[in-house]
Amino acid sequence: MKTTETTYETFTLEERAPGVVVMTLNRPETYNAMTNTMFREFEELAWAIDDDDDIRVLVMTGAGKAFCSGYDLKDADDLPNLGAMGMLDQQERAARALLALRSIRIPFIAAVNGPAAGGGMSLALAADIRLVSESGRFNAAFVKIGLTAGDLGVSWLLTRLIGPGHAAEIAYTGRQVGAEEALRLGLATSIHPDGEVVDAAVELAVSITGNSPTGVQLSKRALQANMEAASYAGAVELENRGQALLTRTQDMSEALSAFKEKRKPNFIGA
């Protein structure tokens, strides 16, 4: 797995099971706050993953007590001094990084092991699935520092995950959303004891790797693309194309053979 051989400054990578890579944000002294270096490395990792067929699922978590505390406030001191285009460049740099992670072709799971605040919440929302620890919590903190909650995809993703009313209340108040509420609202899919959320995410990832790689990847493509579909008919059209394409793969033939022979299929992603 060539991707895990690369060293990054702001996070570590570890293959925890065949095809399952755990990415750990590694700035615990700042509660894993994001920097421009981290944004650049997010993009680099996304490119590497899409070129590495051995990686089947990415799990992200944070070192120490937090998942991610958002943009590093030490760097934020300079933001008011940037010109209009300078600030736009900064914002687009961050947004491009999160979009790159959300758009990787494989499933992306966030193991939220502690606070996910501001941009950290945006980062968690960019994942396909969120598991949360008992001490994990979410906070769209933007309005508390004079900014808009329409940041790094929150206004789009949060509304679709939990509905416009709940999203508005969380965005306008900037309050904390604990693990139990996150589960109830659909912001998280499960809660786990502190210290066990990464293991749970890896277990989930392993269950995903038992399926056809191409089937999973095109499922992700359909789910994401059809969040933006203008109609039911348009969504079905995309699904039809994906199914027709996958019937031409070796994995489809292998799955049918395995079913007839009452054995586990051996998927190769082709």
Phi and psi restraints in degrees (value plus and minus 20) as a CYANA .aco file:
   2 LYS   PHI     -88.1   -48.1
   2 LYS   PSI     -48.4    -8.4
   3 THR   PHI     -82.6   -42.6
   3 THR   PSI     -60.3   -20.3
   4 THR   PHI     -92.5   -52.5
   4 THR   PSI     -28.7    11.3
   5 GLU   PHI    -100.9   -60.9
   5 GLU   PSI     -33.2     6.8
   6 THR   PHI    -104.4   -64.4
   6 THR   PSI     118.4   158.4
   7 THR   PHI    -119.5   -79.5
   7 THR   PSI     112.6   152.6
   8 TYR   PHI    -136.3   -96.3
   8 TYR   PSI     132.5   172.5
   9 GLU   PHI     -98.9   -58.9
   9 GLU   PSI     -53.8   -13.8
  10 THR   PHI    -126.5   -86.5
  10 THR   PSI     -24.9    15.1
  11 PHE   PHI    -175.8  -135.8
  11 PHE   PSI     142.9   182.9
  12 THR   PHI    -133.7   -93.7
  12 THR   PSI     139.5   179.5
  13 LEU   PHI    -147.4  -107.4
  13 LEU   PSI     117.3   157.3
  14 GLU   PHI    -163.9  -123.9
  14 GLU   PSI     110.6   150.6
  15 GLU   PHI    -101.8   -61.8
  15 GLU   PSI      90.7   130.7
  16 ARG   PHI    -114.1   -74.1
  16 ARG   PSI     -38.0     2.0
  17 ALA   PHI    -179.7  -139.7
  17 ALA   PSI     141.0   181.0
  18 PRO   PHI     -73.4   -33.4
  18 PRO   PSI      97.8   137.8
  19 GLY   PHI      64.6   104.6
  19 GLY   PSI     -23.0    17.0
  20 VAL   PHI    -132.4   -92.4
  20 VAL   PSI      97.1   137.1
  21 VAL   PHI    -131.4   -91.4
  21 VAL   PSI     109.6   149.6
  22 VAL   PHI    -120.2   -80.2
  22 VAL   PSI     102.1   142.1
  23 MET   PHI    -122.9   -82.9
  23 MET   PSI      99.9   139.9
  24 THR   PHI    -133.7   -93.7
  24 THR   PSI      92.5   132.5
  25 LEU   PHI     -78.5   -38.5
  25 LEU   PSI     110.1   150.1
  26 ASN   PHI    -145.2  -105.2
  26 ASN   PSI      34.4    74.4
  27 ARG   PHI    -149.6  -109.6
  27 ARG   PSI      39.3    79.3
  28 PRO   PHI     -81.2   -41.2
  28 PRO   PSI     -45.6    -5.6
  29 GLU   PHI     -87.5   -47.5
  29 GLU   PSI     -39.3     0.7
  30 THR   PHI    -134.1   -94.1
  30 THR   PSI      -3.1    36.9
  31 TYR   PHI      36.6    76.6
  31 TYR   PSI      17.8    57.8
  32 ASN   PHI      40.7    80.7
  32 ASN   PSI      18.1    58.1
  33 ALA   PHI     -82.4   -42.4
  33 ALA   PSI     129.4   169.4
  34 MET   PHI    -109.0   -69.0
  34 MET   PSI     123.0   163.0
  35 THR   PHI    -149.7  -109.7
  35 THR   PSI     153.1   193.1
  36 ASN   PHI     -83.7   -43.7
  36 ASN   PSI     -52.7   -12.7
  37 THR   PHI     -82.5   -42.5
  37 THR   PSI     -62.9   -22.9
  38 MET   PHI     -83.6   -43.6
  38 MET   PSI     -61.5   -21.5
  39 PHE   PHI     -80.2   -40.2
  39 PHE   PSI     -64.2   -24.2
  40 ARG   PHI     -82.8   -42.8
  40 ARG   PSI     -61.4   -21.4
  41 GLU   PHI     -91.8   -51.8
  41 GLU   PSI     -49.9    -9.9
  42 PHE   PHI     -78.1   -38.1
  42 PHE   PSI     -67.0   -27.0
  43 GLU   PHI     -84.1   -44.1
  43 GLU   PSI     -63.1   -23.1
  44 GLU   PHI     -81.1   -41.1
  44 GLU   PSI     -61.0   -21.0
  45 LEU   PHI     -86.4   -46.4
  45 LEU   PSI     -62.5   -22.5
  46 ALA   PHI     -79.4   -39.4
  46 ALA   PSI     -62.8   -22.8
  47 TRP   PHI     -83.2   -43.2
  47 TRP   PSI     -62.6   -22.6
  48 ALA   PHI     -84.5   -44.5
  48 ALA   PSI     -62.1   -22.1
  49 ILE   PHI     -82.2   -42.2
  49 ILE   PSI     -61.7   -21.7
  50 ASP   PHI     -91.2   -51.2
  50 ASP   PSI     -31.0     9.0
  51 ASP   PHI    -123.1   -83.1
  51 ASP   PSI     -16.3    23.7
  52 ASP   PHI    -140.5  -100.5
  52 ASP   PSI      82.1   122.1
  53 ASP   PHI     -91.7   -51.7
  53 ASP   PSI     -32.1     7.9
  54 ASP   PHI     -97.6   -57.6
  54 ASP   PSI     -40.7    -0.7
  55 ILE   PHI    -107.4   -67.4
  55 ILE   PSI     105.4   145.4
  56 ARG   PHI    -129.3   -89.3
  56 ARG   PSI     -50.3   -10.3
  57 VAL   PHI    -166.4  -126.4
  57 VAL   PSI     119.7   159.7
  58 LEU   PHI    -130.3   -90.3
  58 LEU   PSI     108.3   148.3
  59 VAL   PHI    -132.1   -92.1
  59 VAL   PSI     111.0   151.0
  60 MET   PHI    -135.9   -95.9
  60 MET   PSI     117.6   157.6
  61 THR   PHI    -166.3  -126.3
  61 THR   PSI    -196.4  -156.4
  62 GLY   PHI    -141.4  -101.4
  62 GLY   PSI     127.0   167.0
  63 ALA   PHI     -96.2   -56.2
  63 ALA   PSI     126.4   166.4
  64 GLY   PHI      59.2    99.2
  64 GLY   PSI    -162.6  -122.6
  65 LYS   PHI    -112.0   -72.0
  65 LYS   PSI     -27.0    13.0
  66 ALA   PHI    -146.7  -106.7
  66 ALA   PSI     136.1   176.1
  67 PHE   PHI     -99.2   -59.2
  67 PHE   PSI     -82.9   -42.9
  68 CYS   PHI    -184.9  -144.9
  68 CYS   PSI     110.9   150.9
  69 SER   PHI    -113.5   -73.5
  69 SER   PSI      -9.4    30.6
  70 GLY   PHI      72.9   112.9
  70 GLY   PSI    -179.6  -139.6
  71 TYR   PHI     -89.6   -49.6
  71 TYR   PSI     117.5   157.5
  72 ASP   PHI     -82.9   -42.9
  72 ASP   PSI      98.8   138.8
  73 LEU   PHI     -86.2   -46.2
  73 LEU   PSI     -40.5    -0.5
  74 LYS   PHI     -84.4   -44.4
  74 LYS   PSI     -58.4   -18.4
  75 ASP   PHI     -97.8   -57.8
  75 ASP   PSI     -46.4    -6.4
  76 ALA   PHI     -87.0   -47.0
  76 ALA   PSI     -40.9    -0.9
  77 ASP   PHI     -77.4   -37.4
  77 ASP   PSI     -49.0    -9.0
  78 ASP   PHI    -106.8   -66.8
  78 ASP   PSI     -31.7     8.3
  79 LEU   PHI     -80.1   -40.1
  79 LEU   PSI     -63.1   -23.1
  80 PRO   PHI     -83.7   -43.7
  80 PRO   PSI     -38.7     1.3
  81 ASN   PHI    -109.0   -69.0
  81 ASN   PSI     -29.0    11.0
  82 LEU   PHI     -95.9   -55.9
  82 LEU   PSI     124.6   164.6
  83 GLY   PHI     -90.3   -50.3
  83 GLY   PSI     155.0   195.0
  84 ALA   PHI     -77.6   -37.6
  84 ALA   PSI     -66.6   -26.6
  85 MET   PHI     -92.6   -52.6
  85 MET   PSI     -52.1   -12.1
  86 GLY   PHI     -84.6   -44.6
  86 GLY   PSI     -61.8   -21.8
  87 MET   PHI     -88.4   -48.4
  87 MET   PSI     -58.5   -18.5
  88 LEU   PHI     -82.3   -42.3
  88 LEU   PSI     -61.1   -21.1
  89 ASP   PHI     -81.2   -41.2
  89 ASP   PSI     -63.4   -23.4
  90 GLN   PHI     -82.3   -42.3
  90 GLN   PSI     -66.1   -26.1
  91 GLN   PHI     -83.2   -43.2
  91 GLN   PSI     -63.1   -23.1
  92 GLU   PHI     -87.9   -47.9
  92 GLU   PSI     -51.3   -11.3
  93 ARG   PHI     -82.2   -42.2
  93 ARG   PSI     -66.0   -26.0
  94 ALA   PHI     -86.8   -46.8
  94 ALA   PSI     -65.3   -25.3
  95 ALA   PHI     -84.0   -44.0
  95 ALA   PSI     -59.0   -19.0
  96 ARG   PHI     -82.2   -42.2
  96 ARG   PSI     -57.8   -17.8
  97 ALA   PHI     -86.4   -46.4
  97 ALA   PSI     -65.5   -25.5
  98 LEU   PHI     -89.1   -49.1
  98 LEU   PSI     -56.5   -16.5
  99 LEU   PHI     -83.4   -43.4
  99 LEU   PSI     -58.4   -18.4
 100 ALA   PHI     -81.8   -41.8
 100 ALA   PSI     -62.5   -22.5
 101 LEU   PHI     -87.2   -47.2
 101 LEU   PSI     -64.7   -24.7
 102 ARG   PHI     -82.0   -42.0
 102 ARG   PSI     -49.0    -9.0
 103 SER   PHI    -112.1   -72.1
 103 SER   PSI     -19.8    20.2
 104 ILE   PHI     -78.2   -38.2
 104 ILE   PSI     129.8   169.8
 105 ARG   PHI     -95.1   -55.1
 105 ARG   PSI     -35.6     4.4
 106 ILE   PHI    -120.3   -80.3
 106 ILE   PSI     143.1   183.1
 107 PRO   PHI     -80.0   -40.0
 107 PRO   PSI     123.1   163.1
 108 PHE   PHI    -145.7  -105.7
 108 PHE   PSI      95.7   135.7
 109 ILE   PHI    -133.1   -93.1
 109 ILE   PSI     110.4   150.4
 110 ALA   PHI    -118.5   -78.5
 110 ALA   PSI     102.9   142.9
 111 ALA   PHI    -119.9   -79.9
 111 ALA   PSI      72.4   112.4
 112 VAL   PHI    -101.5   -61.5
 112 VAL   PSI      79.5   119.5
 113 ASN   PHI    -112.1   -72.1
 113 ASN   PSI     -19.4    20.6
 114 GLY   PHI    -195.4  -155.4
 114 GLY   PSI    -176.7  -136.7
 115 PRO   PHI     -78.2   -38.2
 115 PRO   PSI     116.6   156.6
 116 ALA   PHI    -143.4  -103.4
 116 ALA   PSI      75.3   115.3
 117 ALA   PHI    -134.4   -94.4
 117 ALA   PSI     123.1   163.1
 118 GLY   PHI      36.5    76.5
 118 GLY   PSI    -142.1  -102.1
 119 GLY   PHI     -81.6   -41.6
 119 GLY   PSI     -43.6    -3.6
 120 GLY   PHI     -87.5   -47.5
 120 GLY   PSI     -55.2   -15.2
 121 MET   PHI     -87.2   -47.2
 121 MET   PSI     -61.3   -21.3
 122 SER   PHI     -77.1   -37.1
 122 SER   PSI     -61.6   -21.6
 123 LEU   PHI     -84.3   -44.3
 123 LEU   PSI     -63.3   -23.3
 124 ALA   PHI     -84.0   -44.0
 124 ALA   PSI     -59.3   -19.3
 125 LEU   PHI     -85.4   -45.4
 125 LEU   PSI     -46.1    -6.1
 126 ALA   PHI     -89.1   -49.1
 126 ALA   PSI     -38.7     1.3
 127 ALA   PHI     -93.4   -53.4
 127 ALA   PSI     138.6   178.6
 128 ASP   PHI     -94.2   -54.2
 128 ASP   PSI     -55.4   -15.4
 129 ILE   PHI    -158.8  -118.8
 129 ILE   PSI     121.3   161.3
 130 ARG   PHI    -143.2  -103.2
 130 ARG   PSI     103.1   143.1
 131 LEU   PHI    -125.3   -85.3
 131 LEU   PSI     125.9   165.9
 132 VAL   PHI    -150.8  -110.8
 132 VAL   PSI     123.9   163.9
 133 SER   PHI    -102.0   -62.0
 133 SER   PSI     147.3   187.3
 134 GLU   PHI     -80.7   -40.7
 134 GLU   PSI     -50.8   -10.8
 135 SER   PHI    -113.1   -73.1
 135 SER   PSI     -19.2    20.8
 136 GLY   PHI     -91.5   -51.5
 136 GLY   PSI     128.7   168.7
 137 ARG   PHI    -177.7  -137.7
 137 ARG   PSI     137.9   177.9
 138 PHE   PHI    -138.6   -98.6
 138 PHE   PSI     126.9   166.9
 139 ASN   PHI    -174.0  -134.0
 139 ASN   PSI      90.7   130.7
 140 ALA   PHI    -103.8   -63.8
 140 ALA   PSI      59.6    99.6
 141 ALA   PHI    -100.8   -60.8
 141 ALA   PSI     -16.4    23.6
 142 PHE   PHI     -77.0   -37.0
 142 PHE   PSI     -63.6   -23.6
 143 VAL   PHI     -86.8   -46.8
 143 VAL   PSI     -39.6     0.4
 144 LYS   PHI     -97.4   -57.4
 144 LYS   PSI     -34.1     5.9
 145 ILE   PHI    -139.7   -99.7
 145 ILE   PSI       4.6    44.6
 146 GLY   PHI      59.0    99.0
 146 GLY   PSI       0.2    40.2
 147 LEU   PHI    -138.3   -98.3
 147 LEU   PSI     152.8   192.8
 148 THR   PHI    -113.5   -73.5
 148 THR   PSI     125.0   165.0
 149 ALA   PHI     -91.0   -51.0
 149 ALA   PSI     -28.8    11.2
 150 GLY   PHI     -98.3   -58.3
 150 GLY   PSI      53.4    93.4
 151 ASP   PHI    -159.5  -119.5
 151 ASP   PSI     110.6   150.6
 152 LEU   PHI      33.8    73.8
 152 LEU   PSI      16.9    56.9
 153 GLY   PHI      71.5   111.5
 153 GLY   PSI     -22.2    17.8
 154 VAL   PHI     -79.9   -39.9
 154 VAL   PSI     -65.8   -25.8
 155 SER   PHI     -82.3   -42.3
 155 SER   PSI     -48.2    -8.2
 156 TRP   PHI    -107.6   -67.6
 156 TRP   PSI     -69.6   -29.6
 157 LEU   PHI     -92.9   -52.9
 157 LEU   PSI     -65.4   -25.4
 158 LEU   PHI     -83.5   -43.5
 158 LEU   PSI     -61.4   -21.4
 159 THR   PHI     -80.2   -40.2
 159 THR   PSI     -60.8   -20.8
 160 ARG   PHI     -94.4   -54.4
 160 ARG   PSI     -48.0    -8.0
 161 LEU   PHI     -97.1   -57.1
 161 LEU   PSI     -62.9   -22.9
 162 ILE   PHI    -144.9  -104.9
 162 ILE   PSI     -19.4    20.6
 163 GLY   PHI      74.3   114.3
 163 GLY   PSI     135.6   175.6
 164 PRO   PHI     -86.5   -46.5
 164 PRO   PSI     -55.2   -15.2
 165 GLY   PHI     -87.7   -47.7
 165 GLY   PSI     -70.7   -30.7
 166 HIS   PHI     -83.5   -43.5
 166 HIS   PSI     -60.2   -20.2
 167 ALA   PHI     -82.2   -42.2
 167 ALA   PSI     -63.0   -23.0
 168 ALA   PHI     -83.9   -43.9
 168 ALA   PSI     -63.4   -23.4
 169 GLU   PHI     -83.0   -43.0
 169 GLU   PSI     -62.2   -22.2
 170 ILE   PHI     -88.8   -48.8
 170 ILE   PSI     -59.1   -19.1
 171 ALA   PHI     -90.0   -50.0
 171 ALA   PSI     -61.1   -21.1
 172 TYR   PHI     -95.6   -55.6
 172 TYR   PSI     -50.7   -10.7
 173 THR   PHI    -109.9   -69.9
 173 THR   PSI     -47.6    -7.6
 174 GLY   PHI      47.8    87.8
 174 GLY   PSI       1.2    41.2
 175 ARG   PHI    -100.2   -60.2
 175 ARG   PSI     148.7   188.7
 176 GLN   PHI    -100.9   -60.9
 176 GLN   PSI     120.9   160.9
 177 VAL   PHI    -135.4   -95.4
 177 VAL   PSI      89.3   129.3
 178 GLY   PHI     -95.0   -55.0
 178 GLY   PSI     156.0   196.0
 179 ALA   PHI     -81.2   -41.2
 179 ALA   PSI     -65.6   -25.6
 180 GLU   PHI     -82.7   -42.7
 180 GLU   PSI     -63.1   -23.1
 181 GLU   PHI     -87.6   -47.6
 181 GLU   PSI     -59.4   -19.4
 182 ALA   PHI     -79.0   -39.0
 182 ALA   PSI     -60.3   -20.3
 183 LEU   PHI     -86.4   -46.4
 183 LEU   PSI     -64.0   -24.0
 184 ARG   PHI     -83.4   -43.4
 184 ARG   PSI     -58.2   -18.2
 185 LEU   PHI     -99.1   -59.1
 185 LEU   PSI     -38.3     1.7
 186 GLY   PHI      75.1   115.1
 186 GLY   PSI     -10.9    29.1
 187 LEU   PHI     -93.1   -53.1
 187 LEU   PSI     -50.5   -10.5
 188 ALA   PHI    -146.2  -106.2
 188 ALA   PSI     135.8   175.8
 189 THR   PHI    -118.8   -78.8
 189 THR   PSI     -39.2     0.8
 190 SER   PHI    -182.4  -142.4
 190 SER   PSI     137.9   177.9
 191 ILE   PHI    -136.4   -96.4
 191 ILE   PSI     122.8   162.8
 192 HIS   PHI    -157.6  -117.6
 192 HIS   PSI     132.0   172.0
 193 PRO   PHI     -77.5   -37.5
 193 PRO   PSI     129.1   169.1
 194 ASP   PHI     -74.7   -34.7
 194 ASP   PSI     115.2   155.2
 195 GLY   PHI      71.0   111.0
 195 GLY   PSI     -27.9    12.1
 196 GLU   PHI    -137.3   -97.3
 196 GLU   PSI     -22.9    17.1
 197 VAL   PHI     -89.3   -49.3
 197 VAL   PSI     -54.0   -14.0
 198 VAL   PHI     -88.2   -48.2
 198 VAL   PSI     -63.0   -23.0
 199 ASP   PHI     -79.8   -39.8
 199 ASP   PSI     -60.1   -20.1
 200 ALA   PHI     -84.7   -44.7
 200 ALA   PSI     -60.1   -20.1
 201 ALA   PHI     -85.5   -45.5
 201 ALA   PSI     -59.0   -19.0
 202 VAL   PHI     -85.6   -45.6
 202 VAL   PSI     -60.9   -20.9
 203 GLU   PHI     -80.8   -40.8
 203 GLU   PSI     -62.9   -22.9
 204 LEU   PHI     -82.4   -42.4
 204 LEU   PSI     -63.7   -23.7
 205 ALA   PHI     -80.9   -40.9
 205 ALA   PSI     -60.8   -20.8
 206 VAL   PHI     -82.3   -42.3
 206 VAL   PSI     -58.7   -18.7
 207 SER   PHI     -84.6   -44.6
 207 SER   PSI     -51.4   -11.4
 208 ILE   PHI     -90.7   -50.7
 208 ILE   PSI     -59.1   -19.1
 209 THR   PHI     -87.7   -47.7
 209 THR   PSI     -33.0     7.0
 210 GLY   PHI     -95.4   -55.4
 210 GLY   PSI     -27.5    12.5
 211 ASN   PHI    -121.1   -81.1
 211 ASN   PSI     152.5   192.5
 212 SER   PHI     -82.3   -42.3
 212 SER   PSI     104.2   144.2
 213 PRO   PHI     -77.5   -37.5
 213 PRO   PSI     -62.4   -22.4
 214 THR   PHI     -89.7   -49.7
 214 THR   PSI     -56.6   -16.6
 215 GLY   PHI     -84.2   -44.2
 215 GLY   PSI     -61.4   -21.4
 216 VAL   PHI     -86.0   -46.0
 216 VAL   PSI     -64.0   -24.0
 217 GLN   PHI     -84.6   -44.6
 217 GLN   PSI     -61.9   -21.9
 218 LEU   PHI     -94.5   -54.5
 218 LEU   PSI     -44.8    -4.8
 219 SER   PHI     -85.3   -45.3
 219 SER   PSI     -64.2   -24.2
 220 LYS   PHI     -81.9   -41.9
 220 LYS   PSI     -63.1   -23.1
 221 ARG   PHI     -81.2   -41.2
 221 ARG   PSI     -61.8   -21.8
 222 ALA   PHI     -87.2   -47.2
 222 ALA   PSI     -64.5   -24.5
 223 LEU   PHI     -81.3   -41.3
 223 LEU   PSI     -64.0   -24.0
 224 GLN   PHI     -91.6   -51.6
 224 GLN   PSI     -66.4   -26.4
 225 ALA   PHI     -83.6   -43.6
 225 ALA   PSI     -57.5   -17.5
 226 ASN   PHI    -101.6   -61.6
 226 ASN   PSI     -24.9    15.1
 227 MET   PHI     -87.0   -47.0
 227 MET   PSI     -40.3    -0.3
 228 GLU   PHI    -130.1   -90.1
 228 GLU   PSI     -15.6    24.4
 229 ALA   PHI     -86.8   -46.8
 229 ALA   PSI     122.1   162.1
 230 ALA   PHI    -101.0   -61.0
 230 ALA   PSI     -37.0     3.0
 231 SER   PHI    -176.2  -136.2
 231 SER   PSI     141.8   181.8
 232 TYR   PHI     -79.2   -39.2
 232 TYR   PSI     -62.8   -22.8
 233 ALA   PHI     -81.8   -41.8
 233 ALA   PSI     -59.6   -19.6
 234 GLY   PHI     -85.8   -45.8
 234 GLY   PSI     -57.8   -17.8
 235 ALA   PHI     -85.7   -45.7
 235 ALA   PSI     -63.0   -23.0
 236 VAL   PHI     -84.9   -44.9
 236 VAL   PSI     -55.9   -15.9
 237 GLU   PHI     -80.7   -40.7
 237 GLU   PSI     -63.3   -23.3
 238 LEU   PHI     -84.5   -44.5
 238 LEU   PSI     -62.6   -22.6
 239 GLU   PHI     -81.5   -41.5
 239 GLU   PSI     -60.6   -20.6
 240 ASN   PHI     -79.7   -39.7
 240 ASN   PSI     -62.9   -22.9
 241 ARG   PHI     -84.7   -44.7
 241 ARG   PSI     -60.7   -20.7
 242 GLY   PHI     -84.1   -44.1
 242 GLY   PSI     -63.9   -23.9
 243 GLN   PHI     -85.0   -45.0
 243 GLN   PSI     -62.7   -22.7
 244 ALA   PHI     -81.8   -41.8
 244 ALA   PSI     -59.2   -19.2
 245 LEU   PHI     -85.4   -45.4
 245 LEU   PSI     -63.4   -23.4
 246 LEU   PHI     -91.4   -51.4
 246 LEU   PSI     -43.5    -3.5
 247 THR   PHI     -88.3   -48.3
 247 THR   PSI     -32.4     7.6
 248 ARG   PHI    -110.9   -70.9
 248 ARG   PSI     -20.3    19.7
 249 THR   PHI    -111.0   -71.0
 249 THR   PSI     138.2   178.2
 250 GLN   PHI     -86.5   -46.5
 250 GLN   PSI     -53.2   -13.2
 251 ASP   PHI     -83.1   -43.1
 251 ASP   PSI     -55.4   -15.4
 252 MET   PHI     -85.1   -45.1
 252 MET   PSI     -65.4   -25.4
 253 SER   PHI     -83.0   -43.0
 253 SER   PSI     -60.3   -20.3
 254 GLU   PHI     -84.4   -44.4
 254 GLU   PSI     -60.9   -20.9
 255 ALA   PHI     -82.0   -42.0
 255 ALA   PSI     -62.5   -22.5
 256 LEU   PHI     -86.1   -46.1
 256 LEU   PSI     -60.9   -20.9
 257 SER   PHI     -84.4   -44.4
 257 SER   PSI     -62.7   -22.7
 258 ALA   PHI     -83.8   -43.8
 258 ALA   PSI     -58.5   -18.5
 259 PHE   PHI     -83.1   -43.1
 259 PHE   PSI     -64.5   -24.5
 260 LYS   PHI     -86.9   -46.9
 260 LYS   PSI     -53.9   -13.9
 261 GLU   PHI    -113.0   -73.0
 261 GLU   PSI     -16.9    23.1
 262 LYS   PHI      34.6    74.6
 262 LYS   PSI      31.7    71.7
 263 ARG   PHI    -157.2  -117.2
 263 ARG   PSI     148.1   188.1
 264 LYS   PHI     -97.1   -57.1
 264 LYS   PSI     112.4   152.4
 265 PRO   PHI     -90.0   -50.0
 265 PRO   PSI     131.1   171.1
 266 ASN   PHI    -129.6   -89.6
 266 ASN   PSI      70.8   110.8
 267 PHE   PHI     -99.5   -59.5
 267 PHE   PSI     122.4   162.4
 268 ILE   PHI    -140.9  -100.9
 268 ILE   PSI     -22.6    17.4
 269 GLY   PHI      56.4    96.4
 269 GLY   PSI      10.7    50.7
